[in-house]
């Protein structure tokens, strides 16, 4: 009998997270939508379940250690495993000014809040999930990063968000290095500029395209890459 993989996706009640959940479900993965608002999580799960796929939801606030522990314990109890973790939840609260927002006008509290969600959230969730993965010596961790965090192409604008994504990339490399001797693969992905609440209506990519590479990384074979940064299924510079 074929084993069903289980995926936990943070911030998956909308946008690219929801589309990643949908595409993984279509591949036969049992998907658990992590959402701060359980009602919104349930509605998102139902939108996929109505297509006949395996999906449920769990309350998950990645800024709250107790919420993370409870969510991981809940998924482990219900499914007996977590094979895939997609660290998708993130915020972009730089401003005003958008691309013209200045580092010299950045409120340190904005930077602190951004790092709490975009860096420490994935760190906490990864720390909680990896022991569950290690029981079966299998795991795929996908960190939703951004080209905005590339040191090789660093620019001004959105300073808190940029710094947080650079830090998330470092977290990806460190995690992959620590797990190099296992069958747990850890990669970061730039989905491109995607039409979501965060990306805006002018973004060039639909969520269906933006979700493709995260889904590819979430379902890598044993000889797949680890410790990389990808866009459109190709490695890109850090």
C-alpha positions in Angstrom: 0.0 0.0 0.0 1.3 3.4 -1.0 2.1 5.7 2.0 0.4 9.1 2.0 2.7 12.0 2.7 1.6 14.7 5.1 2.3 18.4 4.6 2.0 21.3 7.0 1.8 24.7 5.4 1.9 27.9 7.4 -0.3 30.8 6.3 -2.1 28.6 3.8 -5.6 30.0 4.1 -5.1 32.3 1.1 -2.7 33.4 -1.7 0.3 31.3 -2.7 0.1 29.2 0.4 -3.4 28.1 -0.5 -2.4 27.3 -4.0 0.6 25.3 -2.8 -1.8 23.4 -0.6 -4.1 22.8 -3.6 -1.4 21.5 -5.9 0.1 19.2 -3.2 -3.3 17.8 -2.5 -3.8 17.1 -6.2 -0.5 15.1 -6.0 -2.0 12.9 -3.3 -0.5 14.6 -0.3 -2.6 14.9 2.8 -2.4 18.7 3.4 -2.8 20.5 6.7 -3.5 24.2 6.4 -2.0 26.3 9.2 -3.9 29.5 9.8 -4.0 32.0 12.7 -7.8 32.3 12.1 -9.3 28.9 12.4 -12.5 29.8 10.6 -10.5 31.1 7.6 -8.4 28.0 7.7 -11.5 25.8 7.7 -13.0 27.7 4.8 -9.7 27.3 2.8 -9.6 23.6 3.6 -13.1 23.1 2.5 -12.4 24.8 -0.8 -9.9 22.0 -1.5 -11.8 19.2 0.1 -14.8 20.0 -2.1 -12.6 18.8 -5.0 -12.3 15.4 -3.3 -8.8 15.8 -1.8 -7.3 15.1 1.6 -7.1 18.3 3.6 -7.7 19.7 7.0 -6.6 22.7 9.1 -5.0 23.6 12.3 -4.7 26.8 14.2 -1.2 28.1 13.8 0.3 31.4 14.9 4.0 31.2 14.0 4.8 34.1 16.4 3.6 32.1 19.4 5.7 29.1 20.6 2.7 27.6 22.4 0.6 27.7 19.3 3.4 26.1 17.2 3.8 23.2 19.8 0.1 22.6 20.0 -0.3 22.6 16.2 2.6 20.2 15.6 1.4 17.9 18.3 -2.1 18.0 16.8 -0.9 17.1 13.3 1.3 14.4 14.7 -1.5 12.9 16.7 -4.0 12.9 13.8 -1.6 11.8 11.1 1.3 10.1 12.8 3.9 12.0 10.8 4.8 15.3 9.1 6.7 14.8 5.9 6.6 18.2 4.4 6.9 21.7 6.0 6.3 24.8 3.9 7.2 27.9 5.8 5.0 30.2 3.8 3.5 32.7 6.3 5.2 36.1 6.1 4.4 39.8 6.4 5.5 42.9 4.5 4.9 46.0 6.5 7.6 48.4 5.4 6.4 51.9 4.5 5.3 54.3 3.6 6.8 54.5 0.2 7.0 50.9 -1.0 10.0 50.5 -3.2 11.1 54.0 -2.2 10.9 53.3 1.6 14.1 54.2 3.2 16.3 52.4 5.7 16.8 55.7 7.5 13.1 56.1 8.1 12.6 52.5 9.2 11.0 52.1 12.7 13.0 49.5 14.6 9.7 48.1 15.8 8.7 47.4 12.2 12.0 45.5 11.7 11.4 43.6 14.9 7.9 42.6 14.0 9.0 41.6 10.5 11.8 39.4 11.8 9.5 37.9 14.4 7.2 36.6 11.7 9.5 36.1 8.7 12.5 34.6 10.4 11.8 33.5 14.0 8.5 32.0 13.0 10.1 29.6 10.5 12.9 28.9 12.9 10.5 27.9 15.7 8.3 25.9 13.4 11.3 24.1 11.8 12.6 23.3 15.3 9.3 21.8 16.3 8.7 19.7 13.1 12.2 18.3 12.4 12.0 15.8 15.3 8.8 14.4 13.8 10.5 14.1 10.4 13.5 12.4 12.0 11.4 9.5 13.3 10.9 8.4 9.7 14.2 9.8 8.3 12.2 11.7 5.7 11.4 15.4 5.3 11.1 18.2 2.8 11.3 21.8 4.2 10.6 24.6 1.8 11.2 28.2 2.9 9.3 30.8 0.9 11.9 33.5 0.3 12.2 36.3 -2.2 14.6 37.8 -4.7 14.4 40.8 -2.4 16.7 38.9 -0.1 19.4 38.2 -2.6 22.7 39.6 -1.5 23.9 39.3 -5.1 21.2 41.8 -6.2 20.5 43.8 -3.1 18.8 47.2 -3.6 17.1 49.8 -1.5 13.4 49.8 -0.6 11.4 47.5 1.8 14.5 47.3 4.1 12.9 45.3 6.9 11.4 42.8 4.4 14.7 42.5 2.5 16.7 41.9 5.6 14.3 39.3 6.9 14.4 37.3 3.6 18.2 37.4 3.6 18.1 36.0 7.2 15.6 33.3 6.1 18.1 32.3 3.4 20.8 32.0 6.0 18.4 29.9 8.1 17.9 27.6 5.1 21.6 27.1 4.6 22.3 26.4 8.3 19.3 24.0 8.6 20.4 22.1 5.4 24.0 21.8 6.7 22.9 20.4 10.1 20.6 17.9 8.4 23.0 17.0 5.5 23.5 13.4 6.7 19.7 12.7 6.8 17.0 12.4 4.2 15.5 15.8 5.2 16.1 18.3 2.4 15.9 22.0 3.0 15.6 24.6 0.3 14.5 28.2 -0.2 12.4 29.4 -3.1 11.7 32.7 -4.8 8.2 32.3 -6.3 8.5 35.5 -8.3 6.2 38.5 -8.2 2.9 36.8 -7.6 -0.6 38.3 -7.6 -1.6 37.9 -4.0 -2.7 40.3 -1.2 1.0 40.9 -0.6 2.1 41.1 -4.2 -0.7 43.2 -5.4 -2.8 43.1 -8.6 0.0 44.4 -10.8 2.2 41.4 -10.1 3.3 39.5 -13.2 2.5 35.9 -12.1 -0.6 34.1 -11.1 -0.5 32.0 -8.0 -0.7 28.8 -10.0 2.8 29.6 -11.5 4.2 30.9 -8.3 3.3 27.7 -6.5 4.9 25.3 -9.0 8.5 25.5 -7.7 7.6 25.3 -4.0 5.5 22.2 -4.8 8.5 20.7 -6.8 10.8 21.3 -3.8 8.2 19.8 -1.5 8.1 16.5 -3.5 11.8 16.1 -4.3 13.2 12.6 -4.7 16.0 11.3 -2.5 18.6 12.4 -5.0 17.2 15.9 -5.1 19.1 19.1 -4.0 19.3 20.5 -0.5 20.6 23.8 0.8 19.7 25.6 -2.4 17.8 28.7 -3.5 15.5 28.2 -6.5 13.3 30.0 -8.9 11.4 28.2 -11.8 13.1 25.0 -10.7 16.6 26.4 -11.3 19.2 27.4 -8.8 19.7 31.1 -8.4 22.5 33.1 -6.6 22.1 33.9 -2.9 
